[in-house]
């Protein structure tokens, strides 16, 4: 898979995350690593920072539930509007984590 194809895979997966649910950067990397053999949580973050504005970027959080640094207010506003389970200013990962089937 080329780097461009990996970017497309990351964005396609983020588009599939249902409203009210989240995936962590690491979970996305792990999911795509199974098929692509590459990637890391950091690289997923880079992809979203560069190309993620058209997809629901706010549904991707750190493994501890922390939202996108620098965009916390907007991310939390969107997550609250979608009914995502939160604990203070973090996503309740145990209740909100989503994993694609198949």
C-alpha positions in Angstrom: 0.0 0.0 0.0 1.4 3.4 -0.9 1.4 6.3 1.5 -1.4 8.0 -0.4 -3.5 4.8 -0.2 -2.8 4.6 3.6 -4.1 8.2 3.9 -7.2 7.2 2.1 -7.7 4.2 4.3 -7.4 6.3 7.5 -9.9 8.8 6.2 -12.3 6.1 5.0 -12.1 4.4 8.4 -12.7 7.7 10.3 -15.8 8.3 8.1 -17.2 5.0 9.3 -17.1 5.8 13.0 -20.7 6.2 14.1 -21.9 9.3 15.8 -21.6 9.0 19.6 -18.7 6.6 19.3 -14.9 7.0 19.0 -11.7 5.3 18.0 -8.2 6.1 19.4 -5.3 7.0 17.1 -3.7 3.7 18.1 -6.8 1.6 17.4 -7.0 3.1 13.9 -3.3 2.3 13.3 -3.8 -1.3 14.7 -6.8 -1.9 12.5 -5.1 -0.7 9.4 -1.8 -2.4 10.3 -3.6 -5.7 10.0 -4.2 -5.0 6.3 -1.4 -2.6 5.4 1.5 -3.7 7.6 2.4 0.0 8.4 1.4 2.9 10.4 1.4 4.2 13.9 -0.8 6.3 16.2 1.4 9.3 15.5 1.1 8.8 11.8 -2.7 8.6 12.0 -2.6 11.9 13.9 -0.5 13.4 11.2 -2.9 12.2 8.5 -5.8 13.7 10.3 -4.0 17.0 11.0 -3.2 17.4 7.3 -6.2 15.9 5.6 -8.9 15.3 8.2 -11.1 18.3 8.0 -13.8 16.7 5.7 -14.2 13.7 8.0 -15.5 13.5 11.6 -12.0 14.1 13.1 -13.5 14.8 16.5 -14.4 11.0 16.8 -10.7 10.2 17.0 -9.2 10.6 20.5 -6.1 9.6 22.6 -6.3 6.2 24.2 -7.0 7.9 27.6 -10.0 9.7 26.1 -8.3 13.1 25.6 -9.6 15.0 22.6 -7.6 16.6 19.8 -5.1 19.0 21.3 -5.6 22.6 20.1 -9.2 21.9 19.1 -10.6 20.7 22.5 -13.5 23.1 22.7 -14.8 22.3 19.2 -14.2 18.6 19.6 -16.1 18.5 22.9 -18.9 20.6 21.4 -19.4 18.1 18.6 -19.0 15.0 20.8 -21.6 16.4 23.3 -24.0 17.1 20.4 -23.7 13.5 19.2 -24.3 12.1 22.7 -20.9 10.6 23.1 -20.3 9.4 26.7 -17.9 11.8 28.5 -16.3 12.1 31.9 -15.6 15.7 32.5 -13.5 16.8 29.4 -12.6 13.3 28.2 -14.4 10.6 26.4 -15.5 7.6 28.5 -13.5 5.1 26.4 -15.1 2.1 28.0 -18.5 3.2 26.8 -17.7 5.0 23.6 -15.0 2.9 21.9 -15.9 1.5 18.5 -14.2 -1.1 16.4 -15.2 -1.9 12.8 -16.5 -5.4 12.0 -14.9 -7.5 9.4 
